[in-house]
Amino acid sequence: MQPEHAPRCDPAFLGPLTDEPVVTTGPVRLFAGEEDFFPTRKLDERERLWSAVAPHLERVLDRDETVLHLMPTLHVPRGLEVLGFGVWWSLFFRAAVVLTDRRLIEIFMPTWQQAGTRIGSYSWAQVQKLKLSMGTLTLKPAKGGTQKWKLPVRGDRKLMKLMVPRIQTLLPGDIHMPRPVPLWHCPECGAASEKHPKTCSQCDAVFKSSRLAAALALCFPGAGLFYTGHTMLGLLDLFGEVILFFLVASIFLVAGTTEEIAGAVIIGLVLLFITKLESVHLATVLVKRTVPEPHPGRWRKVAAVGALVSLVLMAVPPMLTGVFAERLDSDLDFTTNTLGWSGGHDPAQWQFGSDVNQRSEWIRDDGQALFVFSMPVEEGGTLAAINSVLREEGEETERKVFAGFGCIRSIGEVVDETGNDLIWVRWFLVDAEHNDLHILAASVVPEELGDFEPEVESLVRSATWIPVED
């Protein structure tokens, strides 16, 4: 380790970076010749970065190890690590990279003024290749995955272009006994540790668990991220899941049919799966940064309470099913008529198939069919509004009283399968008491309409009301 009175970094320790002698025009803050690479503002930032990582370096560096350079970087995530972070991934993969005459040391940084707890080092003796290309420093170890760091500061890119060839002379070339790198270090004492340790073998520090982070993320919105120490992410996760909860609850509130309820269940399960998958992934990625755990038992209690609260809340939306749904109150039934009509409400028994909102089909002895459609009427579904829509569609309409109901009769022309001209007649009956609309429809020979309409009116007068069955 360099003595306190020496420059904090010595990029030229492995040999002069240029053929020109280094000229200093003022006090040295980081290394001789620094003004050729960094303006004063960047040197101020670098000193603050040095102050943030210095406590960790004191624990990790050997006494005779020389620091070549310190720089802020963005650790390029591998595989699916970046999933869930979106465009903000760079905020969670900031890292300070320290180059020495023996290794590369990486310290994750929550902010540029605060050192994190994830510390790894790559010994040059275990590195096959180190190169700088397009502002990205790439390290390929003999055993383990390739690591990459983006260098956001222009002065670092300029300096590393000169330093990398010098560092490459430290690489051994053929490595006969490769060991996996990085070597991980305990953030409390600097001792070597496992990749994801439960405790430190040297200082007995306890670290947060990926399993508990995942359990907390599943048990309660945001809890897994609060556990990792990322309060803002936890609040965003909590807010997002609350919004989705109310969205699903609103779908259940207006669900009035079996299909709508099934759709609400499917939407709820899909959203729950996606949000929990993202929460678990983020929590487990962030907790793997060797975060110390001062209170191991407290969060287990949070998980238990959170699971209970979440189960109760998840049961609420289905219990609210249909509270605000527009529902049909009752169906017209002609089963007891004495006019020669037979039929019913079972679509499996219908001769002519079914259409949307069709409730029943009735057939007279001579084969004449009558179809009944019913639906709840929304606000504004008045006879005048219905009449306006029908006229816009080009149908002939007449407003009248039909079997005691306010009614709009519409007449249109259709052609049957044999080419005969028929009248498609519909009676729109508004049940104002229950805010329902019943539509009776039939194809009639034009000259029979005069006798057919009174018969249908008599049929309606003799109808009974039965409960709606979905």
C-alpha positions in Angstrom: 0.0 0.0 0.0 1.3 3.4 -0.8 2.5 5.7 2.0 0.2 8.6 2.9 2.6 11.3 1.7 2.9 9.8 -1.8 0.5 10.5 -4.7 -2.7 8.5 -4.2 -2.3 6.8 -7.6 0.7 6.1 -9.8 -0.3 5.3 -13.4 3.3 5.4 -14.5 4.5 2.8 -11.9 4.8 0.1 -14.6 6.7 2.4 -16.9 6.4 5.9 -18.4 3.1 6.4 -20.2 4.6 8.7 -22.9 8.0 9.5 -24.2 7.6 13.1 -22.9 8.7 13.9 -19.3 5.8 14.5 -16.9 5.5 18.2 -16.1 3.5 19.3 -13.0 2.3 22.9 -12.7 0.9 22.8 -9.2 0.4 20.5 -6.2 -0.3 16.9 -7.1 -3.7 15.7 -5.9 -3.9 12.2 -7.4 -0.9 11.6 -9.6 1.8 13.5 -11.4 0.6 14.8 -14.8 -3.1 14.6 -13.8 -3.9 18.0 -15.4 -3.3 16.4 -18.8 -6.2 14.1 -18.3 -8.7 15.8 -15.9 -9.9 19.3 -15.3 -10.2 20.6 -11.8 -13.8 19.7 -11.5 -13.1 16.1 -12.3 -10.2 16.0 -9.9 -12.6 17.2 -7.2 -15.0 14.4 -8.0 -12.2 11.8 -8.1 -11.0 12.9 -4.6 -14.5 12.4 -3.3 -14.6 9.0 -4.9 -11.3 8.1 -3.3 -12.6 9.2 0.1 -15.6 6.9 -0.3 -13.7 3.8 -1.3 -10.6 4.4 0.9 -11.9 2.5 4.0 -12.6 -0.6 1.8 -9.2 -0.4 0.1 -7.4 -0.2 3.5 -8.9 -3.6 4.4 -8.3 -5.2 1.0 -4.9 -3.9 -0.3 -1.6 -5.6 0.7 0.9 -3.3 2.4 3.3 -3.3 -0.5 0.6 -3.1 -3.2 0.6 0.0 -5.4 -2.5 1.6 -6.7 -2.2 2.6 -10.4 -5.5 4.3 -11.0 -9.0 4.7 -9.6 -12.0 5.5 -11.8 -15.8 5.5 -11.9 -17.3 2.9 -14.2 -20.6 1.3 -15.2 -20.4 -2.5 -14.7 -22.0 -4.0 -17.8 -24.6 -6.5 -16.5 -24.6 -10.1 -17.8 -27.5 -12.1 -19.1 -30.8 -11.4 -17.4 -29.3 -9.2 -14.6 -30.5 -6.1 -16.2 -34.1 -7.4 -16.5 -36.5 -5.3 -14.5 -34.3 -2.3 -14.1 -35.3 -0.8 -17.5 -33.6 2.3 -18.7 -32.5 3.0 -15.1 -30.1 0.0 -15.0 -27.0 2.3 -15.0 -28.1 3.7 -11.6 -27.7 0.2 -10.0 -24.5 -0.9 -11.7 -22.2 1.9 -10.8 -18.8 0.7 -9.7 -15.4 2.1 -8.7 -12.6 0.2 -10.4 -9.2 0.3 -8.7 -6.2 -0.9 -10.8 -3.1 -2.0 -8.9 0.2 -3.7 -9.8 -1.4 -7.0 -8.7 -5.1 -6.9 -9.6 -8.2 -5.1 -10.6 -10.6 -4.4 -7.6 -14.2 -3.6 -8.2 -16.4 -1.9 -5.6 -20.1 -1.4 -6.4 -21.3 2.2 -5.6 -24.9 3.0 -4.7 -23.9 6.6 -5.3 -20.6 8.1 -6.4 -20.1 9.4 -2.8 -21.0 6.2 -1.1 -19.2 2.9 -1.4 -21.2 -0.3 -1.5 -20.6 -3.6 0.1 -19.9 -5.8 -3.0 -16.1 -6.0 -3.4 -14.4 -8.3 -5.9 -10.8 -8.6 -7.1 -9.3 -10.0 -10.3 -5.7 -11.1 -9.9 -3.6 -10.4 -13.0 -2.2 -13.9 -12.5 -5.6 -15.3 -13.5 -6.4 -12.9 -16.4 -6.0 -14.0 -20.0 -6.9 -10.8 -21.7 -7.4 -7.1 -20.9 -8.4 -4.7 -23.6 -9.9 -1.2 -24.1 -12.3 -0.8 -27.0 -15.0 1.8 -27.7 -14.8 3.2 -24.2 -15.3 -0.3 -22.7 -12.7 -2.1 -20.6 -12.9 -5.9 -21.1 -11.4 -8.5 -18.8 -11.3 -12.1 -19.7 -10.3 -14.4 -16.8 -8.8 -17.9 -17.3 -11.8 -19.3 -15.4 -15.1 -17.5 -15.1 -17.2 -15.1 -17.1 -15.9 -12.1 -19.1 -16.4 -8.8 -17.3 -16.9 -5.4 -18.9 -16.9 -1.9 -17.6 -18.0 1.3 -19.5 -15.8 4.3 -18.8 -18.0 7.4 -18.8 -15.1 9.9 -18.2 -13.1 10.9 -21.3 -9.9 11.4 -19.2 -10.1 7.8 -17.9 -10.5 6.5 -21.5 -7.4 8.5 -22.5 -5.4 7.3 -19.6 -6.4 3.7 -19.9 -5.4 3.7 -23.6 -1.9 4.3 -22.3 -2.0 2.1 -19.3 -3.6 -1.1 -20.7 -0.4 -2.0 -22.7 1.6 -1.7 -19.5 -0.8 -3.8 -17.5 -0.8 -6.5 -20.2 2.8 -7.2 -19.4 1.7 -8.4 -16.0 -0.6 -11.1 -17.5 1.0 -14.6 -17.4 -0.2 -15.8 -20.8 -0.5 -19.6 -20.2 -2.2 -20.3 -16.9 -1.6 -23.9 -15.8 -3.8 -23.8 -12.7 -6.7 -21.4 -13.3 -8.8 -20.4 -10.3 -12.2 -18.8 -10.6 -12.3 -15.1 -10.3 -13.3 -12.6 -8.9 -12.2 -13.2 -5.4 -14.9 -11.8 -3.2 -14.1 -9.8 0.0 -16.1 -9.3 3.2 -17.0 -5.6 3.3 -16.6 -5.5 7.1 -13.0 -6.9 7.4 -11.8 -7.3 3.8 -11.1 -11.1 4.2 -11.8 -13.4 1.3 -15.3 -14.8 1.3 -17.7 -17.0 -0.7 -19.6 -15.6 -3.6 -22.8 -15.3 -1.6 -21.8 -15.8 2.0 -24.2 -16.2 4.9 -21.5 -15.1 7.4 -17.9 -14.1 7.2 -15.5 -16.8 8.5 -13.1 -14.1 9.8 -15.3 -11.5 11.5 -18.6 -13.4 11.9 -20.5 -10.6 10.0 -24.0 -11.8 9.0 -25.2 -11.0 5.4 -28.6 -10.7 3.9 -30.1 -13.8 2.3 -31.3 -14.1 -1.3 -33.9 -16.6 -0.2 -35.4 -14.2 2.4 -35.3 -11.4 -0.1 -37.3 -13.5 -2.6 -39.8 -14.5 0.2 -40.3 -10.9 1.2 -40.8 -9.8 -2.4 -43.5 -12.5 -2.7 -45.1 -11.8 0.7 -45.7 -8.0 0.4 -45.2 -5.4 -2.3 -41.8 -3.7 -2.0 -40.7 -5.7 1.1 -37.9 -7.5 -0.8 -36.4 -4.2 -2.0 -36.7 -2.5 1.4 -34.8 -5.5 2.8 -32.0 -4.9 0.3 -31.7 -1.3 1.5 -33.2 0.3 -1.7 -36.0 2.3 -0.1 -36.9 4.3 -3.3 -37.2 1.1 -5.4 -39.3 -0.5 -2.7 -41.7 2.5 -2.6 -42.0 2.4 -6.4 -42.7 -1.3 -6.3 -45.3 -0.8 -3.5 -47.0 2.1 -5.4 -47.0 0.0 -8.7 -48.6 -3.0 -7.1 -51.2 -0.9 -5.3 -52.2 0.6 -8.6 -52.5 -2.8 -10.2 -54.5 -4.1 -7.2 -57.1 -1.3 -7.6 -57.1 -2.0 -11.4 -57.9 -5.7 -10.8 -60.4 -4.8 -8.1 -62.2 -2.4 -10.5 -62.5 -5.2 -13.1 -64.1 -7.5 -10.5 -66.4 -4.6 -9.4 -68.0 -4.4 -12.9 -67.8 -8.1 -13.8 -71.4 -9.2 -14.3 -71.0 -12.5 -16.2 -69.1 -15.7 -15.8 -66.9 -14.8 -18.7 -66.1 -11.4 -17.2 -65.3 -12.9 -13.9 -63.0 -15.5 -15.5 -61.3 -12.6 -17.4 -60.8 -10.7 -14.2 -59.2 -13.8 -12.6 -56.9 -14.4 -15.6 -55.9 -10.7 -15.7 -55.2 -10.7 -12.0 -53.1 -13.8 -12.1 -51.1 -12.6 -15.1 -50.4 -9.2 -13.4 -49.6 -10.9 -10.1 -47.1 -13.3 -11.8 -45.4 -10.5 -13.8 -45.1 -8.1 -10.9 -43.9 -10.7 -8.4 -41.4 -12.1 -10.9 -39.9 -8.6 -11.4 -39.9 -7.9 -7.6 -38.2 -11.2 -6.8 -35.6 -10.7 -9.6 -34.7 -7.2 -8.5 -34.5 -8.1 -4.9 -32.3 -11.2 -5.4 -30.0 -9.3 -7.8 -29.5 -6.5 -5.4 -29.2 -8.6 -2.2 -26.3 -10.6 -3.7 -24.0 -7.6 -3.1 -23.0 -8.9 0.3 -25.2 -6.6 2.3 -24.7 -6.9 6.1 -27.7 -7.9 8.2 -27.7 -6.4 11.7 -31.1 -7.8 12.6 -31.5 -11.3 11.0 -34.7 -12.3 12.8 -36.7 -9.0 12.3 -37.3 -9.5 8.6 -38.6 -13.0 9.0 -41.4 -11.6 11.1 -42.0 -9.0 8.4 -42.3 -11.8 5.9 -44.9 -13.7 8.0 -47.0 -10.6 8.7 -46.7 -9.4 5.1 -47.9 -12.8 3.8 -51.0 -12.7 6.0 -51.9 -9.2 4.9 -51.3 -10.0 1.2 -53.5 -13.1 1.4 -56.3 -11.0 3.0 -56.0 -8.3 0.4 -55.9 -10.8 -2.5 -59.2 -12.2 -1.3 -60.9 -8.8 -1.4 -61.4 -8.2 -5.2 -63.2 -11.5 -5.9 -65.5 -10.7 -2.9 -66.4 -7.4 -4.7 -67.5 -9.2 -7.9 -70.4 -7.5 -9.6 -70.9 -4.7 -7.0 -71.2 -2.1 -9.7 -72.1 -4.4 -12.6 -75.0 -3.7 -14.9 -77.1 -6.8 -14.4 -80.2 -8.1 -16.0 -82.9 -8.5 -13.3 -85.3 -11.1 -14.9 -86.1 -12.9 -18.1 -89.4 -13.0 -20.0 -90.8 -16.6 -20.1 -93.6 -17.8 -22.3 -93.7 -21.4 -21.2 -97.3 -21.1 -19.8 -98.8 -19.5 -22.9 -101.9 -21.0 -24.5 -101.2 -19.6 -28.0 -99.3 -22.6 -29.4 -95.7 -21.3 -28.7 -93.0 -23.6 -27.2 -89.4 -23.1 -26.5 -87.1 -22.0 -23.7 -83.9 -20.5 -22.4 -81.5 -23.4 -23.0 -79.3 -22.5 -26.0 -78.6 -26.2 -26.6 -82.3 -26.7 -27.4 -82.6 -23.8 -29.9 -83.2 -24.6 -33.5 -81.7 -21.4 -35.0 -78.6 -21.0 -32.9 -77.8 -18.0 -30.6 -76.7 -14.4 -30.9 -75.2 -12.0 -28.5 -77.6 -11.1 -25.6 -80.2 -13.7 -26.8 -82.1 -15.0 -23.8 -84.7 -17.4 -25.4 -86.2 -18.8 -28.5 -89.8 -19.7 -29.1 -91.4 -21.6 -32.0 -95.1 -21.5 -33.0 -96.8 -24.8 -34.1 -96.6 -23.7 -37.7 -92.8 -23.0 -37.5 -92.9 -19.2 -37.0 -89.9 -18.2 -34.7 -89.7 -15.5 -32.1 -86.4 -14.5 -30.5 -86.0 -12.7 -27.2 -82.9 -10.6 -26.4 -82.4 -8.8 -23.1 -79.8 -6.6 -21.5 -79.4 -4.0 -18.8 -79.9 -0.5 -19.9 -77.1 2.0 -19.2 -77.7 5.6 -18.3 -79.1 7.4 -21.3 -80.6 4.2 -22.8 -84.0 5.8 -23.3 -86.6 5.1 -26.0 -85.6 8.3 -27.7 -82.0 7.3 -27.8 -82.9 3.9 -29.2 -85.2 5.4 -31.8 -82.4 7.8 -32.9 -79.9 4.9 -33.4 -82.4 2.8 -35.4 -83.3 5.7 -37.7 -79.6 6.3 -38.3 -79.4 2.7 -39.4 -82.1 3.4 -41.9 -84.9 1.4 -40.3 -88.6 2.4 -40.2 -89.6 3.0 -36.5 -92.8 3.7 -34.6 -93.1 4.7 -30.9 -96.0 3.1 -29.1 -97.2 1.3 -26.0 -96.9 -2.4 -26.3 -98.4 -4.8 -23.7 -98.0 -2.1 -21.1 -94.4 -1.3 -21.9 -93.0 1.8 -23.6 -91.9 0.5 -27.0 -90.2 1.2 -30.2 -91.1 -1.0 -33.2 -88.6 -1.2 -36.0 -89.1 -2.7 -39.4 -86.5 -3.7 -41.9 -86.4 -5.9 -45.0 -84.7 -9.3 -45.3 -84.6 -12.2 -47.8 -84.9 -15.8 -46.7 -82.9 -18.7 -48.0 -85.4 -19.3 -50.8 -85.3 -15.7 -52.0 -88.6 -14.6 -50.5 -88.9 -11.0 -49.2 -89.6 -10.9 -45.5 -90.0 -8.2 -42.8 -87.5 -8.3 -39.9 -89.6 -6.7 -37.1 -88.4 -5.9 -33.6 -90.1 -4.6 -30.5 -87.8 -2.7 -28.1 -89.5 -2.9 -24.7 -88.0 -0.8 -21.8 -88.6 -2.1 -18.3 -88.2 1.2 -16.6 -88.6 -0.3 -13.1 -85.5 -2.5 -13.4 -83.7 -0.5 -16.1 -83.7 -3.4 -18.5 -84.3 -3.7 -22.2 -86.1 -6.6 -23.8 -86.1 -7.0 -27.6 -88.5 -9.4 -29.4 -87.5 -10.1 -33.0 -89.0 -12.2 -35.8 -89.0 -12.6 -39.6 -92.5 -12.3 -40.9 -94.3 -12.4 -44.3 -95.3 -8.8 -45.0 -99.0 -9.5 -45.3 -99.1 -11.4 -42.0 -97.6 -8.6 -39.9 -101.1 -7.2 -39.1 -102.2 -10.4 -37.4 -98.8 -11.3 -36.0 -98.2 -8.2 -33.9 -101.4 -8.5 -31.7 -100.5 -12.2 -31.1 -97.0 -11.2 -29.9 -98.5 -8.5 -27.7 -100.9 -11.1 -26.2 -97.9 -13.4 -25.7 -96.1 -10.7 -23.7 -99.1 -10.0 -21.6 -99.3 -13.7 -20.6 -95.5 -13.9 -19.9 -94.1 -14.6 -16.5 -90.8 -13.3 -15.1 -88.2 -15.8 -14.0 -84.8 -15.2 -12.3 -81.8 -14.7 -14.6 -79.5 -17.6 -15.0 -76.0 -16.9 -16.5 
